[in-house]
Amino acid sequence: MDLADIALEYDELVSAISVLEKRREELRNRILNTFDEKGIDILRIGNVELKRKRVDWKLWKIRKLKSYLQERELWDMVESVDRKTLSKLIERGFLTEQELEGMYDIEPRYSLHVNRV
């Protein structure tokens, strides 16, 4: 197989993956919407189990948070609003969940897991 054949096959794979990912997202949305409508989190069909898991994301209010962290001399440790960095500051005791209340909104997001049972 020469480089031209490899490049063409690669292009075909990238295109096919794009189509599959789009279809997967369409199906995922339909499944999650059905879970909402039926008020369920688990669906078993034959040996396939679909599980929905809720995760609450904090949508940080940057202006409030930045000025607060600057007052606490923690902004240099963060430099930008990064969920992981803020979580580490809370875990290490530099900040608490309570003192950050009002500096974020909660947005529920759902992951969908598929298992063979």
N, C-alpha and C positions, 0 to 999 in steps of 0.2 A: 504494500500500500504506500503510495507516494504522498507527499505533503499536501498536494491539491485534493486528493481523495479524503485525507484526514480532515482538512479544513472544511470541505463540503459536508462530511458526515457530522462534524462538530456543529456546523450551522443548523443542520436538520435537527439535531438533538436539542439545541438551545431553543429553537422554534417550538418543538414538541413539548418541551418542559414548560414553556410559557403558556401554551394552550392548556396543559394539564393543571398548572397552578391556578389559572383563571377559573377553570371548572371546579377545582377543589374549593376555592373560595366561595363560589356560587352555592355549592352543596353545603358547605359549612354554615353559611348564612341561613339557608333554608332549615337546616337541622336545629340551629340555635333558636330561630324564630319559632319552630314547632315546640321546642322545649319550653319557651316562654308561654306560648299559648296553652300548653297542656299542664304547665306548672311542674315539670319533672326535671331531673338532673341526670338520670340514667335510663338508657334504652338498650334492651337486649333483643337481638334478632338472630336466631340460630346461635352460632358460636361467636357472634360479633357483639361487643358491648361498647356503646358510646357513652362517655361521661362528660358532663359539663362541670367546669370548676370556675367559681367566681373569684376574681382577684380585684381588690380595690386599689386603683391607681390614684396617687396624689398629683393633682395638677397645681403646681406651685405658683403662687402669686409673687412674681419675681420682685417687683418694687418693694413690697412689704418685707419679703424675706431678706433681700440684699441689705436693706438698711438695718434690719435687726441683727444680721450676722456681722455687719461692719461694726455696730455698737459693741458686740461681744468679741470683736477682733478675731472672728472666725472666717471672714470672707476670703482671706488669702488661702485658706485651706480648701475652699470650695471653688472659687474663681468663676464658676458658672453654676446654675442650678442643675445639679446632677443627682438623680434619685439615689444612686448607689452611694455616692459620697455623703449625702445627708443621712442615709441610713447608718453608715459607719460612725458618723459623729454622734448619733443617738445611741448606738450600741456601746460606744466608748465613754458615754456619760458627759460629753461636751454639751449636748442639747437633750431636751426631753420632748416627748410627743405633746405634752400639755402646753409647754411654752410656745410651740409652733402652731397650735390651734388657731384657725382663722387666717392662716397664711397659705392655705391650699383648699381646693375643692376636691371632692371624691368623685371619681368616674369608675363605675363598675365595668370590668372587662371580663370576658369569658374565654377560657381555653377549652378546646375539645380534644378529648383523648379517645383513641380507638384501641381496643384490646381484643385478642382472640381468647375466648374462654372455653 
